[in-house]
């Protein structure tokens, strides 16, 4: 049995990857580390939902309680067009460090369940972090389980977010410019 560390962005996105990895015979430990999430109340909702999901399913969970928003913002400021890669790298490098320290056989991420995330960038960031820390990145396209997991999370009454977590994504989601009327 392989011991795998699953970087988890939230509880609802963890459902399918946890089920999948367990079905593969893996011992799954989850790691909540998300300095990109804004505002703090959103970070807290996601963390609490993750903790409840882990408790309800017997999932071992490592939580990084430090709210490192400033670290994320310093990393992406003036590099907004590359913010997703910076964010993925920041989180997956930390996951790789924890995986190495915990003697995990591999690590992966729940980010791979979302059809809205950039899978090629996630895979690149994960493989780079794995190479850097000597822990293999286990790539699985978890997207086929997205709809079923979303339905299950609603049935369970889990908090579900409407944006990836970062302030830029929140702006794109909620701050839409009104369409200009045609002249003449």
C-alpha positions in Angstrom: 0.0 0.0 0.0 1.3 3.4 -0.9 1.1 6.3 1.5 0.1 9.4 -0.5 -0.3 13.0 0.5 -3.3 14.8 -1.1 -3.0 18.5 -1.1 -6.6 19.6 -0.5 -8.1 23.0 -1.4 -11.4 22.2 0.2 -13.7 19.5 1.4 -16.0 19.2 -1.6 -13.1 18.9 -4.0 -11.6 16.2 -1.9 -14.5 13.7 -2.2 -13.6 12.1 -5.5 -9.8 12.1 -5.2 -10.0 10.5 -1.7 -12.5 7.9 -2.9 -10.4 7.2 -6.0 -7.1 6.9 -4.2 -8.5 4.7 -1.5 -10.0 2.4 -4.2 -6.4 2.2 -5.6 -5.4 0.8 -2.2 -3.6 3.9 -1.1 -3.3 5.2 2.5 -4.5 8.8 2.0 -3.5 11.8 4.2 -4.8 15.2 3.3 -2.9 18.5 3.6 -4.7 21.8 3.8 -2.4 24.6 2.7 -4.0 27.5 0.7 -2.4 30.9 1.2 -4.2 32.1 -1.9 -7.7 32.1 -0.3 -9.2 35.5 0.3 -10.9 36.8 2.4 -10.0 35.2 5.7 -13.6 34.3 6.3 -13.5 32.2 3.1 -10.3 30.6 4.2 -11.9 29.7 7.5 -15.1 28.2 5.9 -13.0 26.0 3.6 -10.7 24.9 6.4 -13.7 24.0 8.7 -15.4 22.2 6.0 -12.3 20.2 5.2 -11.8 19.4 8.9 -15.4 18.1 9.2 -15.1 16.1 6.0 -11.9 14.5 7.3 -13.4 13.7 10.7 -16.6 12.2 9.1 -14.6 10.0 6.7 -11.7 8.9 8.9 -9.2 10.9 6.7 -6.0 11.8 8.3 -5.6 15.6 7.9 -2.7 17.9 8.3 -3.8 21.6 8.5 -1.5 24.6 8.0 -3.3 27.2 10.0 -1.1 30.0 9.0 -3.0 32.5 6.9 -0.2 33.5 4.5 -2.1 35.8 2.2 0.8 38.3 2.1 3.2 35.6 0.9 0.8 34.8 -1.9 0.2 38.5 -2.8 4.0 39.2 -2.8 4.4 36.2 -5.2 1.9 37.3 -7.7 2.0 41.1 -7.6 3.0 42.5 -11.0 2.8 39.0 -12.3 -0.9 38.6 -12.4 -1.0 37.1 -15.9 1.1 34.2 -14.4 -0.7 34.0 -11.1 -2.1 30.5 -11.5 1.3 28.9 -12.1 2.8 30.9 -9.1 -0.1 29.8 -6.9 0.1 26.1 -8.0 3.8 26.1 -7.5 3.6 27.7 -4.0 1.1 25.2 -2.8 2.6 22.1 -4.4 6.1 22.9 -3.4 4.9 23.1 0.2 3.0 19.8 -0.2 6.2 18.2 -1.6 8.1 19.4 1.4 5.5 17.9 3.8 5.5 14.7 1.7 9.2 14.3 2.0 9.3 15.1 5.7 6.4 12.6 6.3 8.1 9.9 4.1 5.1 9.7 1.8 5.5 7.6 -1.4 4.0 10.4 -3.5 1.8 13.4 -3.4 -1.1 14.8 -5.5 -3.7 17.5 -5.4 -7.5 18.1 -5.4 -6.9 20.9 -7.8 -7.0 18.2 -10.5 -10.7 17.5 -9.9 -11.9 20.9 -11.1 -12.7 21.5 -14.8 -12.0 25.2 -14.2 -8.3 24.7 -13.2 -5.4 24.6 -15.6 -4.4 21.0 -15.6 -1.2 21.3 -17.7 0.1 24.0 -15.3 -0.8 21.9 -12.2 1.0 18.9 -13.7 4.0 21.0 -14.5 4.1 22.6 -11.0 3.6 19.2 -9.3 6.3 17.5 -11.3 8.7 20.3 -10.7 8.1 20.3 -7.0 8.4 16.5 -6.9 11.7 16.7 -8.7 13.0 19.4 -6.4 12.1 17.5 -3.2 12.5 13.9 -4.4 8.9 12.8 -4.0 7.0 11.7 -7.1 4.0 13.8 -8.1 1.1 11.4 -8.8 -0.9 12.9 -11.7 -4.5 11.7 -12.1 -7.1 13.5 -14.1 -9.8 13.5 -11.4 -12.2 15.6 -13.6 -14.5 12.7 -14.5 -15.6 12.5 -10.9 -16.3 16.3 -10.5 -20.1 16.2 -11.1 -20.8 13.2 -8.9 -18.6 14.7 -6.1 -20.4 18.1 -6.4 -23.8 16.4 -6.1 -22.6 14.4 -3.1 -21.2 17.5 -1.4 -24.6 19.2 -1.9 -26.4 16.2 -0.4 -24.0 16.3 2.6 -24.7 20.1 3.1 -21.0 20.9 2.6 -19.9 24.5 2.0 -19.2 24.9 -1.7 -17.4 28.0 -3.0 -18.0 29.9 -6.2 -14.4 30.8 -7.1 -10.9 29.3 -6.8 -10.1 31.3 -3.7 -7.8 34.0 -4.8 -8.7 37.7 -4.8 -8.3 37.9 -8.6 -10.7 35.0 -9.2 -13.2 36.5 -6.9 -13.0 39.8 -8.9 -13.5 37.9 -12.2 -16.4 36.1 -10.7 -18.3 39.0 -9.1 -17.1 42.2 -10.6 -18.3 42.1 -14.1 -18.3 45.3 -16.1 -21.7 46.2 -17.6 -21.9 45.9 -21.4 -21.8 49.2 -23.3 -24.9 50.0 -25.3 -24.4 50.3 -29.0 -24.5 53.9 -30.2 -26.7 55.2 -33.0 
